[in-house]
């Protein structure tokens, strides 16, 4: 009874969280309107500006709304452009709505954002991905299969590359040398299995030069329930042949 009364008075936690985010959404849109008049070069220069501000002791939270606005403006400028995505010519036709800005804020804050299929969760992830990649410490985008990893890199990668960031993708048949190059990118796409097995192999490496990962900083997980609950029931195991075996 008391719980029901309090919920009616103050709303659910979800409702309170969204209410706190609404002023941030307004701030993002205010910055977005101001970016229309910038030249392409000036817009691209925002990445270096953000990095300089971080070096001057500002935090990612301090620049979040402006960085999200920059991504939204890039999306606007890409409208109507076409490029190849996993062998298919794809036309860009997306600019984030306010509800997607709310989802992006939630992801940056480390929350789980639940969105139905078709609501643009891939686009939502571009904003916190860009923000955290500006730090130069690397971002992992975790997908459920190699195809989606490659698709998202080629599809959303256009936004990041426009803003001067590097993107990489881990695929099953890659060599260690190829993987190391991909992990050095600002943003690396791949599956939970590939990231996990690379982590295990790194722990078995004899020298630092044999490792492929760099330090871990920030990750966004697509289909988080599938990866962290369903697939997590199957352990990742590295096995190999032994030189000899002993039988009783």
Secondary structure, DSSP 8 states (H G I E B T S, - for coil): -HHHHHHHHH--HHHHHHHHHHHHHHHHHHHHHHHTTS-HHHHHTHHHHHHHHHHTT--HHHHHHHHHHHHHHHHHHHTT-EEEETTEEEE------HHHHHHHHHHHTT------TTS-HHHHHHHHHHHHHTTTS-EEEEESSHHHHHHHHHHHHHHHHHTT--EEE--TT--HHHHHHHHTSSEEEEEHHHHHHHHHHHHH-SSGGG-------EEEETTHHIIIIIGGGS--------S-----
